Amino acid sequence: DNGEWGRAKGYLERYIPQDPKNADLLQKYADACLKLTTDRIGSLRDAARAYQQILMYHPEREDLRQQLIDLYSKLSAWSTLESYTRGLLHRTPDDEALIYYNVLALDRMGKLDEAMKGYEALVAKQTGRSDVYGSYARILREKGLETRADEVFTKARASRPQDGRIVADYARFLARQSTWAEVQDLL
């Protein structure tokens, strides 16, 4: 019930300033924020601030990092997500999930040259994230590198023939080239 979660959030807001390092209190506050459906965006932002505060005082809480990243994505806070993941990548440069979210943010911010490099690295690692191949090929196509984009899909389809996302993205790519016979064969 929204009313109960709203009251819980209000009570917790009063206690947090008295004990701002209390991870359990902040976690309960974030949970209450995530349950609220009224002022959804504001509640998600409040939950993100609670996670940030927990991580500031308890950086060992790896379990909250992904939750914070997910919130930044839901909020379309691409600049914040990019900055956050960039900082984490300095400590763990080979973390594929962090690379993915960093590249996603760069792409959404329109920093295509940087995003392209990141997508290229993920493709080289043969990432399991299907959307990477289509996103990489889209940027290559926008840069006039259609042959390279087609090669990305060819390799992706060879290594993951049953991946529906790759097939759908490739069909879209071919449709934009008006290669209808190939689209029909693919589907």
C-alpha atoms as a printed R data frame, in Angstrom:
    type eleno elety resid chain resno      x       y       z
1   ATOM     1    CA   ASP     A     1  0.000   0.000   0.000
2   ATOM     2    CA   ASN     A     2  1.416   3.350  -1.078
3   ATOM     3    CA   GLY     A     3  0.238   5.098   2.080
4   ATOM     4    CA   GLU     A     4  2.099   2.718   4.373
5   ATOM     5    CA   TRP     A     5  5.289   2.923   2.325
6   ATOM     6    CA   GLY     A     6  4.966   6.698   2.200
7   ATOM     7    CA   ARG     A     7  4.657   6.866   5.987
8   ATOM     8    CA   ALA     A     8  7.607   4.512   6.403
9   ATOM     9    CA   LYS     A     9  9.674   6.700   4.088
10  ATOM    10    CA   GLY     A    10  8.695   9.787   6.091
11  ATOM    11    CA   TYR     A    11  9.630   8.218   9.437
12  ATOM    12    CA   LEU     A    12 12.947   6.977   8.070
13  ATOM    13    CA   GLU     A    13 13.732  10.437   6.657
14  ATOM    14    CA   ARG     A    14 13.528  11.767  10.218
15  ATOM    15    CA   TYR     A    15 15.922   9.189  11.630
16  ATOM    16    CA   ILE     A    16 18.583   9.127   8.906
17  ATOM    17    CA   PRO     A    17 20.146  12.503   9.874
18  ATOM    18    CA   GLN     A    18 20.663  11.148  13.392
19  ATOM    19    CA   ASP     A    19 22.627   8.151  12.095
20  ATOM    20    CA   PRO     A    20 23.701   8.835   8.483
21  ATOM    21    CA   LYS     A    21 26.153   5.922   8.379
22  ATOM    22    CA   ASN     A    22 23.579   3.301   9.370
23  ATOM    23    CA   ALA     A    23 23.441   1.006   6.353
24  ATOM    24    CA   ASP     A    24 20.419  -0.933   7.626
25  ATOM    25    CA   LEU     A    25 18.405   2.248   8.093
26  ATOM    26    CA   LEU     A    26 19.421   3.542   4.661
27  ATOM    27    CA   GLN     A    27 18.609   0.169   3.080
28  ATOM    28    CA   LYS     A    28 15.110   0.230   4.629
29  ATOM    29    CA   TYR     A    29 14.679   3.771   3.333
30  ATOM    30    CA   ALA     A    30 15.738   2.717  -0.177
31  ATOM    31    CA   ASP     A    31 13.379  -0.267  -0.017
32  ATOM    32    CA   ALA     A    32 10.490   2.005   0.988
33  ATOM    33    CA   CYS     A    33 11.327   4.384  -1.864
34  ATOM    34    CA   LEU     A    34 11.396   1.529  -4.362
35  ATOM    35    CA   LYS     A    35  7.931   0.345  -3.254
36  ATOM    36    CA   LEU     A    36  6.298   3.726  -3.799
37  ATOM    37    CA   THR     A    37  4.423   4.264  -7.035
38  ATOM    38    CA   THR     A    38  3.445   7.889  -6.480
39  ATOM    39    CA   ASP     A    39  6.165  10.310  -7.599
40  ATOM    40    CA   ARG     A    40  7.994   7.309  -9.012
41  ATOM    41    CA   ILE     A    41 10.944   9.271 -10.431
42  ATOM    42    CA   GLY     A    42 11.467  11.189  -7.180
43  ATOM    43    CA   SER     A    43 11.284   7.976  -5.183
44  ATOM    44    CA   LEU     A    44 13.841   6.277  -7.449
45  ATOM    45    CA   ARG     A    45 16.156   9.269  -7.045
46  ATOM    46    CA   ASP     A    46 15.758   9.075  -3.257
47  ATOM    47    CA   ALA     A    47 16.602   5.356  -3.361
48  ATOM    48    CA   ALA     A    48 19.677   6.105  -5.471
49  ATOM    49    CA   ARG     A    49 20.828   8.734  -2.954
50  ATOM    50    CA   ALA     A    50 20.395   6.199  -0.141
51  ATOM    51    CA   TYR     A    51 22.511   3.646  -2.038
52  ATOM    52    CA   GLN     A    52 25.147   6.322  -2.714
53  ATOM    53    CA   GLN     A    53 25.257   7.152   0.979
54  ATOM    54    CA   ILE     A    54 25.573   3.504   1.990
55  ATOM    55    CA   LEU     A    55 28.398   3.000  -0.510
56  ATOM    56    CA   MET     A    56 30.138   6.173   0.657
57  ATOM    57    CA   TYR     A    57 30.359   4.855   4.219
58  ATOM    58    CA   HIS     A    58 30.455   1.145   3.356
59  ATOM    59    CA   PRO     A    59 32.323   0.769   0.035
60  ATOM    60    CA   GLU     A    60 32.621  -2.972   0.601
61  ATOM    61    CA   ARG     A    61 28.866  -3.344  -0.116
62  ATOM    62    CA   GLU     A    62 29.333  -4.780  -3.591
63  ATOM    63    CA   ASP     A    63 25.736  -6.028  -3.477
64  ATOM    64    CA   LEU     A    64 24.435  -2.463  -3.820
65  ATOM    65    CA   ARG     A    65 26.603  -1.413  -6.747
66  ATOM    66    CA   GLN     A    66 24.481  -3.202  -9.336
67  ATOM    67    CA   GLN     A    67 21.291  -1.910  -7.737
68  ATOM    68    CA   LEU     A    68 22.617   1.642  -7.993
69  ATOM    69    CA   ILE     A    69 23.648   1.088 -11.612
70  ATOM    70    CA   ASP     A    70 20.166  -0.270 -12.378
71  ATOM    71    CA   LEU     A    71 18.584   2.803 -10.790
72  ATOM    72    CA   TYR     A    72 20.761   5.155 -12.829
73  ATOM    73    CA   SER     A    73 19.646   3.273 -15.962
74  ATOM    74    CA   LYS     A    74 15.957   3.450 -14.994
75  ATOM    75    CA   LEU     A    75 16.320   7.150 -14.350
76  ATOM    76    CA   SER     A    76 18.168   7.641 -17.657
77  ATOM    77    CA   ALA     A    77 20.868   9.349 -15.595
78  ATOM    78    CA   TRP     A    78 23.418   8.607 -18.279
79  ATOM    79    CA   SER     A    79 26.011  11.181 -17.263
80  ATOM    80    CA   THR     A    80 25.892   9.997 -13.653
81  ATOM    81    CA   LEU     A    81 26.056   6.359 -14.745
82  ATOM    82    CA   GLU     A    82 29.015   7.047 -17.005
83  ATOM    83    CA   SER     A    83 30.899   8.907 -14.296
84  ATOM    84    CA   TYR     A    84 30.128   6.247 -11.677
85  ATOM    85    CA   THR     A    85 31.153   3.302 -13.856
86  ATOM    86    CA   ARG     A    86 34.262   5.118 -15.104
87  ATOM    87    CA   GLY     A    87 35.395   5.527 -11.496
88  ATOM    88    CA   LEU     A    88 34.784   1.856 -10.775
89  ATOM    89    CA   LEU     A    89 36.589   0.811 -13.944
90  ATOM    90    CA   HIS     A    90 39.777   2.458 -12.661
91  ATOM    91    CA   ARG     A    91 39.792  -0.181  -9.919
92  ATOM    92    CA   THR     A    92 38.497  -3.119 -11.980
93  ATOM    93    CA   PRO     A    93 39.202  -2.372 -15.659
94  ATOM    94    CA   ASP     A    94 38.234  -5.839 -16.926
95  ATOM    95    CA   ASP     A    95 34.796  -5.989 -15.298
96  ATOM    96    CA   GLU     A    96 32.546  -6.739 -18.265
97  ATOM    97    CA   ALA     A    97 29.373  -5.525 -16.563
98  ATOM    98    CA   LEU     A    98 30.965  -2.178 -15.714
99  ATOM    99    CA   ILE     A    99 32.311  -1.826 -19.250
100 ATOM   100    CA   TYR     A   100 28.833  -2.572 -20.600
101 ATOM   101    CA   TYR     A   101 27.064   0.034 -18.479
102 ATOM   102    CA   ASN     A   102 29.779   2.594 -19.138
103 ATOM   103    CA   VAL     A   103 29.458   2.057 -22.895
104 ATOM   104    CA   LEU     A   104 25.660   2.115 -22.690
105 ATOM   105    CA   ALA     A   105 25.823   5.496 -20.957
106 ATOM   106    CA   LEU     A   106 28.320   6.853 -23.485
107 ATOM   107    CA   ASP     A   107 26.087   5.689 -26.326
108 ATOM   108    CA   ARG     A   108 22.959   7.256 -24.798
109 ATOM   109    CA   MET     A   109 24.881  10.510 -24.265
110 ATOM   110    CA   GLY     A   110 25.823  10.572 -27.949
111 ATOM   111    CA   LYS     A   111 29.544  10.039 -27.362
112 ATOM   112    CA   LEU     A   112 29.670   7.586 -30.228
113 ATOM   113    CA   ASP     A   113 33.433   7.415 -30.761
114 ATOM   114    CA   GLU     A   114 33.995   6.415 -27.138
115 ATOM   115    CA   ALA     A   115 31.000   4.077 -27.178
116 ATOM   116    CA   MET     A   116 32.261   2.427 -30.359
117 ATOM   117    CA   LYS     A   117 35.592   1.604 -28.702
118 ATOM   118    CA   GLY     A   118 33.789   0.091 -25.738
119 ATOM   119    CA   TYR     A   119 31.417  -1.950 -27.905
120 ATOM   120    CA   GLU     A   120 34.413  -3.156 -29.903
121 ATOM   121    CA   ALA     A   121 36.083  -4.348 -26.676
122 ATOM   122    CA   LEU     A   122 32.897  -6.138 -25.583
123 ATOM   123    CA   VAL     A   123 32.508  -7.822 -28.975
124 ATOM   124    CA   ALA     A   124 36.162  -8.917 -28.813
125 ATOM   125    CA   LYS     A   125 35.386 -10.512 -25.434
126 ATOM   126    CA   GLN     A   126 32.393 -12.254 -27.054
127 ATOM   127    CA   THR     A   127 30.039 -10.761 -24.513
128 ATOM   128    CA   GLY     A   128 26.845 -12.549 -23.658
129 ATOM   129    CA   ARG     A   129 24.899  -9.281 -23.893
130 ATOM   130    CA   SER     A   130 23.056  -9.581 -27.193
131 ATOM   131    CA   ASP     A   131 22.218  -5.893 -27.546
132 ATOM   132    CA   VAL     A   132 25.905  -5.005 -27.790
133 ATOM   133    CA   TYR     A   133 26.226  -6.423 -31.313
134 ATOM   134    CA   GLY     A   134 23.316  -4.430 -32.699
135 ATOM   135    CA   SER     A   135 24.399  -1.244 -30.946
136 ATOM   136    CA   TYR     A   136 27.949  -1.589 -32.223
137 ATOM   137    CA   ALA     A   137 26.741  -2.272 -35.763
138 ATOM   138    CA   ARG     A   138 24.375   0.739 -35.577
139 ATOM   139    CA   ILE     A   139 27.266   3.064 -34.737
140 ATOM   140    CA   LEU     A   140 29.448   1.530 -37.450
141 ATOM   141    CA   ARG     A   141 26.639   2.044 -39.963
142 ATOM   142    CA   GLU     A   142 26.172   5.668 -38.836
143 ATOM   143    CA   LYS     A   143 29.880   6.210 -39.448
144 ATOM   144    CA   GLY     A   144 29.564   4.791 -42.964
145 ATOM   145    CA   LEU     A   145 31.266   1.499 -42.092
146 ATOM   146    CA   GLU     A   146 28.503  -0.798 -43.381
147 ATOM   147    CA   THR     A   147 30.867  -3.637 -44.296
148 ATOM   148    CA   ARG     A   148 32.303  -3.742 -40.770
149 ATOM   149    CA   ALA     A   149 28.782  -3.611 -39.335
150 ATOM   150    CA   ASP     A   150 27.787  -6.580 -41.494
151 ATOM   151    CA   GLU     A   151 30.909  -8.452 -40.302
152 ATOM   152    CA   VAL     A   152 29.886  -7.860 -36.672
153 ATOM   153    CA   PHE     A   153 26.543  -9.533 -37.325
154 ATOM   154    CA   THR     A   154 28.098 -12.349 -39.349
155 ATOM   155    CA   LYS     A   155 30.448 -13.236 -36.487
156 ATOM   156    CA   ALA     A   156 27.729 -12.832 -33.864
157 ATOM   157    CA   ARG     A   157 25.324 -15.069 -35.767
158 ATOM   158    CA   ALA     A   158 28.031 -17.690 -36.279
159 ATOM   159    CA   SER     A   159 28.892 -17.829 -32.585
160 ATOM   160    CA   ARG     A   160 25.286 -17.453 -31.337
161 ATOM   161    CA   PRO     A   161 22.954 -18.804 -34.022
162 ATOM   162    CA   GLN     A   162 19.972 -19.192 -31.689
163 ATOM   163    CA   ASP     A   163 20.104 -15.680 -30.230
164 ATOM   164    CA   GLY     A   164 16.830 -14.025 -31.202
165 ATOM   165    CA   ARG     A   165 18.014 -10.523 -30.345
166 ATOM   166    CA   ILE     A   166 20.946 -10.782 -32.737
167 ATOM   167    CA   VAL     A   167 18.692 -12.143 -35.499
168 ATOM   168    CA   ALA     A   168 16.165  -9.317 -34.956
169 ATOM   169    CA   ASP     A   169 18.856  -6.618 -34.893
170 ATOM   170    CA   TYR     A   170 20.421  -8.041 -38.039
171 ATOM   171    CA   ALA     A   171 17.035  -8.121 -39.781
172 ATOM   172    CA   ARG     A   172 16.574  -4.424 -38.900
173 ATOM   173    CA   PHE     A   173 20.056  -3.691 -40.211
174 ATOM   174    CA   LEU     A   174 19.313  -5.459 -43.511
175 ATOM   175    CA   ALA     A   175 15.895  -3.782 -43.788
176 ATOM   176    CA   ARG     A   176 17.568  -0.376 -43.604
177 ATOM   177    CA   GLN     A   177 19.730  -1.435 -46.518
178 ATOM   178    CA   SER     A   178 16.587  -2.575 -48.383
179 ATOM   179    CA   THR     A   179 17.964  -6.086 -48.635
180 ATOM   180    CA   TRP     A   180 14.493  -7.616 -48.381
181 ATOM   181    CA   ALA     A   181 15.361 -11.018 -49.811
182 ATOM   182    CA   GLU     A   182 18.031 -11.451 -47.129
183 ATOM   183    CA   VAL     A   183 15.612 -10.307 -44.426
184 ATOM   184    CA   GLN     A   184 13.051 -12.916 -45.551
185 ATOM   185    CA   ASP     A   185 15.721 -15.635 -45.602
186 ATOM   186    CA   LEU     A   186 16.889 -14.634 -42.146
187 ATOM   187    CA   LEU     A   187 13.420 -14.768 -40.640
